[in-house]
Amino acid sequence: MNLPHQIVVKKNERESSFAYRLLKTWAEIDLPALRHNIALLQNRIGEKTGMMAVVKCNAYGHGAVEVAKEAVYLGVDALGVSSLFEGIELREVFSDIPIVVLSAGISGQAQEFIRYNLSPVVCSWETVNPLAEAAAGKGVKAKIHIKIDTGMGRIGVWHERADEFIRSVHRMPDIRIEGICSHFATADEADLSFSNKQLEWFNALLEKVKDLSIPYKHISNTGGIFNLPNSHLNMVRPGLSLYGVSPSEHIQNSDEIIPVLSLKTKIAFIKKIPPGRTLSYGRTFRTKKEKIVATLPVGYGDGYPRYLSNKGHVLIHGRRAGILGTVTMDHIMVDITDIPDVHTEDVAVLIGRQGKEEITAREIAEIGGTIPYEIFTSINKRVQRVYIGT
Ligand SMILES: *Cc1c(COP(=O)(O)O)cnc(C)c1O
C-alpha cells in the first residue's frame, strides 16, 4: 500500500487525496516553504560561502530524505547528520554529496564511515587512529572534520592547543581533513559577547593553521548565521532556520523564513458535558457550566507534550480551543463551546496556521519551558508525514 508518509500531494488537491481520507493525525511538510527558506539562507550567506544543511534527527522531524532531496536540488554543499546510521540512510539515496556526521563517532564505526563515504567529526586519537587503519590500503582516505572547542564544552579539542593536533593529523597519509569546525553556545541570545569571543578564538586558531589549506571552516548554526554575519567563514550549518523557525526571539532579520511543518488532526468525537463533571486522568478539570467538548486523537504518544494539559490550545475553524484536563497518550479534549458548527472529522490544527490564527512551535515550547527543537524532534513515527508540493 502506498502509505501516506510516502506521497507528495498538491496543495489544492490535499483534501481530495487518497492520503487525506486515511489520515487521523499527521504532519504536513510544506515543500515550497522549505525551498523558500533554503534559497533565503543561500542568498543571505552569498555565493562564496558553502552550506551544510543540517538534517539530523530525521530533519528535526520533517523527514531526512525528503528534506535532503530539496536541499541537494537547490545546490547545498553538504548534509549534516548526528549518527552513522542517519548517514547511511542518506548515503543510500545520495551517492555523491558530502555527508558530515556531526556527533563524535566511536572507534568501532571506523570501517563503516569509510565504506559509506561519510565524514565524521573527530576530536581525539581514539577515533582518528581507527579511521586511518580502516582506510589504509583501500586506495581511499578517511575524510574528517576536526572539531574545536571554543567554549561549548561538549566535543572538540580545546582551541588553545588544537594546532598541534591538527598538524599531527594532517601528516597522516590515510586521513584527509575536509574541514575544521566549532560550535556556538549562545548565538541565539541577546548578548552576543561570548559568541564574539568564540569566533575570535576560532579565527586565531585558523590563522595558525592557514598554511595547511584545509577546505572548509565552519562555526555558524542558525543563531550565528543571522546574528553574527562575520561568522559565516566559508561554510554555515543551518538547522532550525531551514524549517522556517527561529530558535529564540533574539534572532535578527529572520522574519522572512516560513514555518514548514503543520501538525493536524481530525475531531474524533463531540459531546455535551453537564456542569459538575470532570475530564481525563487525575480529574484536573471540572465543568462549572455546560460545555461542548471535542476529543482529538492525538496525545503524548505522538510527541504532543503532556505539559499542555489545561494550558495549550488548538485551532478549529480558525479559532482557539483550549485543552481541558490532562493530555493522555492517545487523546486530548478541547473546549468548542463557543465555536459554532463543529463536526466530527473537522480538522484541528495543533501547530500551524488556520484562518487568521497561528500556533507556533515556539508558543508550545514556551509553555513547557523548552525550545522549538524539542517540539519538532518529539513528533514521532506514529504521525504520518505528508509532503505538500506546489
Ligand atoms: C544541530 C547542529 C547545528 C544546527 O543548529 P541550528 O540551531 O538548528 O541551526 C549546527 N551545528 C551542529 C554541530 C549541530 O549539532
The ligand as an SDF file (V2000), in Angstrom:
LIG
                    3D

 15 15  0  0  0  0  0  0  0  0999 V2000
   22.2900   20.8410   15.3110 C   0  0  0  0  0  0  0  0  0  0  0  0
   23.5310   21.4780   14.9120 C   0  0  0  0  0  0  0  0  0  0  0  0
   23.5160   22.5890   14.0510 C   0  0  0  0  0  0  0  0  0  0  0  0
   22.2530   23.2670   13.5870 C   0  0  0  0  0  0  0  0  0  0  0  0
   21.8180   24.1460   14.5980 O   0  0  0  0  0  0  0  0  0  0  0  0
   20.5310   25.0920   14.4040 P   0  0  0  0  0  0  0  0  0  0  0  0
   20.4910   25.9080   15.6310 O   0  0  0  0  0  0  0  0  0  0  0  0
   19.3700   24.1570   14.2950 O   0  0  0  0  0  0  0  0  0  0  0  0
   20.7370   25.8760   13.1800 O   0  0  0  0  0  0  0  0  0  0  0  0
   24.7270   23.0790   13.6160 C   0  0  0  0  0  0  0  0  0  0  0  0
   25.8920   22.5180   14.0290 N   0  0  0  0  0  0  0  0  0  0  0  0
   25.9400   21.4610   14.8690 C   0  0  0  0  0  0  0  0  0  0  0  0
   27.2490   20.9030   15.2810 C   0  0  0  0  0  0  0  0  0  0  0  0
   24.7670   20.9190   15.3540 C   0  0  0  0  0  0  0  0  0  0  0  0
   24.8290   19.8860   16.1800 O   0  0  0  0  0  0  0  0  0  0  0  0
  1  2  1  0
  2  3  1  0
  2 14  2  0
  3  4  1  0
  3 10  2  0
  4  5  1  0
  5  6  1  0
  6  7  2  0
  6  8  1  0
  6  9  1  0
 10 11  1  0
 11 12  2  0
 12 13  1  0
 12 14  1  0
 14 15  1  0
M  END
$$$$
